Amino acid sequence: MEKEKSFMNRSVNRRSLLKTGALAGGAVAIGAGLAGTATSAFADESKSRVTKGDIAILTFLSALEQVEADLWIQYAELGGATTQKNSSPIDIPFKTGLAPDYITGLLVLDGDMPQYIADNTDDEISHHRFLNNYLESKGAKQIDLSSFASLPPSQVTGVPQTGRLTNLQNLTIDTSWWTRYRSDSANPDFGGTFENAVPDLAKGQHSAIPVSNADLGVDGNGNISNHLQAIAFTAGFHFAFIEQGGSSLYPALAQKVTDLEVLRVLLSIGGSEIMHFQTWHDKAGNATNITDGNLTFPKLNIGVDPNTGVASTDAANSFQTNLIMPEPTLFLDPKLGPVSIIRPTSTAQGGAVASVVSFVKDGLFLDPATGQNTGIVNVLMRLAEEADEARRGF
């Protein structure tokens, strides 16, 4: 059986990305605030247990959390919960739930989807804010990527028409995390490759939010279109894609920090990313079998591989929707036997550069006006390289 190779198993570095054009968007002049971070942060390093590598890791994580906050804000604006009488108030500082028809599609995945979206958004905002405050408390500079917020938001009525860091309208979503966590014999840190659960999402470009009011509306029976339902299902799988990355990134970088308090920060925030991933992994499995143009959400509970059409026990093990607990698999040394783990946790497969590459391949930074990535990619790659180069001191 020929398997599609996961992006997380491709050898990547900045040079190869530049050669392939994945970092297109032109050279970026990094502002004095960014360029001066290392110098200012460590002028008094002798009085602190926090190392230059620790600061590099924290700075990168804060930057990536700002990116995640940006995309989750877009999801919450359209599909997040609104404050209801006798319910816990929605305390994120912008209007949510602006597209009720989109919410109708999300509710097929779970009746609590709007609440979960609002909560995940609040969490990512808090991660970026805390990491920036923590950096400042250690004498380092905060990170702010808002100068790269130039991508167009949804045109749905009520959505603020301000530039965004991320584009949710032209996504190419890798869903191989689905089979990765069901495998009992392969681990990306050992070179394992994995098939996609929704092969069509990994081809072409798909929107995870309604682009305009034209995507909304219901028929005479109050039903939304297949197109809008597909947009909602695309969002469901994208939620899990984003959060599985954080589930690997934090433990990968935690192995590099020196200061115990910084380690505590990474372990504590990283644990919440895992909780997010587990939630979205479960909800994505409720997507029903529909087709919208060249995008089909397959039947995953019939023991058939959606990539090949072949029925087998292996297909049932790899795609059954309720198998959301990490299957025990290889770790460290095959002689030790299989164990249930987060995977990957190596720098090559789950580290900072790998995380940026996954976002680039996802289409998050693609400017539809130019067909190229915005300048944020170059800055994120520089920060990622510095984070991955950190080494634990003793």
N, C-alpha and C positions, 0 to 999 in steps of 0.2 A: 504494500500500500504506500503510495507516494504521499508524503506529508508536506504540508506547507510549512516553510521555515519561519519560525517566530522572529520578529524584529529584535527581540531581546537576545537572540543567539547569533546575531551578526556582529562581527568585529567592527567596532566603530571608533572613530576618533575625529578630531576637528579637521585634520588634513583630508581624510577620505570624504568627509561631508562637503568640504569646500570643492573637492574635485568633482563630486557628483552633482553639485549645485543645490544640495539640501539646505545650505546656509545662505542661499541667495537673498539679496536684499541690500547689498552694498556694505562698504566699510562703515563702521559706526564710531563716531567720536565719543568716547566715554567721558562723562562730565567729571569735573574736578572732585566732586563728592565721592564718586565711585573709585576713581583712580587713586585718590589719596587715602583710601580705607586702610591698607596694610600699614602704611607709615604711621598714621595717627593712632591706629589701634594699639601699636606695640611699642610706642615710645617709652612706656612705663611698664613694660612686660615683666621686668624683674620683680615688681611688687605684686604680681598676680600669678596664680597657678594656671590661669587660662592661657593656652599657647596660641601662636599664630595660626596653627592648623585648626584649633578649636574655633577661632573666630572665622576662618574661611568656611568651615562647615556651617556654622550658625548663619553666616551671611547668605550663603547659597540657599539654605533651607528657608530663610525668611523671604528671599526673592521668589522661590518656587511657590511658597504659600501665598504670596501676593498674586501670582498667576492663577493659582487654584481658586482663591477668593473671587477673582474677576470672573471666572467662568461660572462659578456657583451663584454669584449674584445674578447673572443672566438667566440661569435656570429658575432661581427664586422669583425674579421679577415676573416671569410668565407662569410658572407652575407651583410656586410656593404657597404655603398656607397663609390665610389671613386670620386676624384675631376674631374669635367667635365668643359669644356670650357664655360665661361659665367655663371657659377653657383657658389654658395657659396662654398668656399673650405672646404674640409674635413680636419680638423686640429687635429685629434687625431694622436699621434706619432708612428704609426705602419702601416704596409700595410693592406689594407682592400679589401673586395670583391674578395678573392682568389678562390672562387668556383662559377663561373658564372651559372653552372647548378643548384646549390642550390638556387641561387638568382632567377632563373626562377620559382622554386617552391614557394618561398616566395612572388613573385609578384602576384600569384593567390590570396593571401590574400589582397594585396593592392599594387598599382603601386608605392607607396612611401616607401615601407617597408625598402629598403636599407638605405634611408636617416634617417628614424626614428630609425633604429638600431644604426647607427653611432651617432645620437644625444643622444639617451639614454645612450650609452656607455660614451660619453663625460660628460654627467651629473653625472653619478655615480663616475667617476674618480674625478670630481670636488668636489663631496660631501665628499669623503674620504680625499682628500687633504685639503679642507677647515676645516673640523672637526679636523684634526691633527694640522693644524696651529693654530686653535682656542684654542685647549688644551694647546699647547705650550705657547700661549700668556697669559694664566691664570696660568702659572707655573707648569702645569702638563706635564707628559711625553706623547709623541706621541705613537701610537700603530702601530705595523708592524707585520703582520702574514706571511710574505714571507718565513719564515723558514719552513712553512708547504706546500709550493708549490712543491708537489711531484707527482701529478696525471698526467697521460699521456694526451697530447693534441691530436687533430685530426692529422692523418697522411697525410692529403691532401697536395699535393705539394705546397710549399711556406710557410706553417704554421711553425713558429718557434718551434723547438722541445725542449722546455723548460717546466719544471714542472709547473703545475697549482694548484690553491687552490681548484678548483671545477671540477667535472666530469659531463659532459653533455651527456654522452653516455650510461648511465644506469639509466634513470629516471623513477620514478613512480609518475605520476603527478595527484594531487588532483584538480579536476575541479569543486568542489562544490561551489566555489565562484560564479560561473555562476548563479546557482539557489538561492544562498543566497541573491544576490542583486536584484532578481526578486520577492522575497517573501514579501507579505504584512501582514503576520501574525506571522512570526518567526524571531528571532534575536539570533545569537549564544551567546550573553551575557545573554539571558534568557533561554539558554539550547536548542535552536533550532538546528535541524539537517537538512542536505540538500543533495540532490542527485547530482551525477556527470553529467555534460553535455556530456562528452566523457567517458563512463564507462571503456572502455578498457585501457585508459591511466592510470587509477588508479590500474591496475593489471599488473603484470609482470614488465619488464624493457624495456625502449624505448630510442632510441637515438634522440636527437634534433639537431644534427649536423652530416654531413657526416663523417664517421669514417676514411675513406681512399678514394683514387681515385676510388676504386671499387664501391663505392656508386654513383659515378658521371657518366656522359655520357648521350647521347640522341640516339633515334632510327633514322631510315631513314627519318622520317618526322619531325625530330627536337624536338620530345617530350621526356621529362624525364620519368623515370620509376615511377610506383606507389609507389615503395619503397622510392625513393627520395622525392616524393611529400608528402608521409606520414611523413618523417623526417621534412620537412618544416612546415607541419601543427602541428606537435608535438611542434616545436619551437614556433609557434604562440600562442598556449595555454600556454606554459611554460612562455613566456614573461609576460602574464597577471597574472599567478600564482605568479611570483616573485614580481611584482609591487603591487598587492593587499595586500601583506604582509606589505610592507612599508607604504601603505595607512592607515593601522590600527596601526602599531607600533609607528609611530611618535605621533599621538594624545594620544595613551595609555601612553607613557612615558612623554608627555608634562604635564600631570596631576600631575607628581611627582616632577617637577623642582621647585626650589626656586627663582633663579635669573631671573629677567625679560628679560635680554638680552639673557640668555640661552633659555628661553621660545620662544623668537623671532626667534632664530636659528632653533629650532625644528619646529615651525609653518611654517617657510619659506621653509625649505627643505622638510618637510612633504607634503606641497602643491604640490611640483613638482612631488612627488611620486604618488599622486592622478592623476595628469595629465597624467603620464605615464600609469597608470592602465586603465584610461578611453580610451586612444588611443588603447592599446592592446586588451582590451575587445571588442572594435568595430571590430578590424581586425580579431580576432579569429573567429568571426561569419561568415566570408566569406569562411571558409573551406568547401570544397565540399564533397559529400558522396563518399568515396573511402575505399577500404579494402587492407591492406597489411599484409598478414599472419594472426596473431591473433589480429590485430589492425584495428578497423573500426571507421571512423569518420561518425557519424550518420546524418541523415536528421533532422534538428532541427526546421524546419518551417512547419511541417505537423501535428502538434497537437498531436504527439505521444511521450510518455515517452520512451526515449532510454534505460532506465533501466528495464522496464517491458513490453514494447510493447503495452501498453494500451493507447488508444486515449481518450482525454478528454479536456475540457476547461482549467482545471488546468494545463495540460501538455503544452498547448499553452502559458499560462501565464508564465510558468516556463522555457521554452526553446526557445521561439521565439527570433531570433537573433538580431532584432533591438531594443529590450527592454534594452538598456544599461544604462539608467539613474537609479540611486538607487530608487527602489520602496519604498514609505513611509511604514514604519513598526514600531514595538514596540520600545520604547526607554525610559529608566529611570523608567517609571511607565505606565502600560497599560492604566490607567485612563486618561492620558494626550492625548491619541489618537496617531495615526500613524504619522510619520514624515520621510522625506527623509534624510538619514544619511549615513556616513561611519560606517560600522560594520564588526567586533567587535571593541570596544575601551576599553575593560576591560583588566586588567593585565593578568587574567587567560586565556583569549582567544586571545588577541592581543598583549600581552607584549613581553618582551625580551626573556624569556625562551620559550614561545609559538612559537616565530619566529625561534629560533634555532631548536626546535623540528620539525617544518614544513620543514626546509631545510634538516634535517637528514632523515626524512621520504621520502623526494623527491629523495634521493639518491645522493645529491650534493657532499658528501664527501666520497663516497664509492670508495675504492681502488680496482679496478678489479683484481689486482694481489693477493690480500689476502681475498677479500670478506668482509672486515671490513672497518669501517670508519677510517680516518686518525686522528692523534692526535689533529687536530684543533678543533674537537668537544668538547673536554674537556676544552680547553681554552675558547671557545665561551660560553660554559655553565657557567663557573665560572664568566665571565664578565656579562653574562645575569642575573645571580642570584643577583649580586651586583647592577645592574641597576634596577631590579624589586624591590629590597629591599629599594630603595631610597624613601624618604618621603618629601613632601613639607614642608618647614619651613616658619615661619611667623615672 
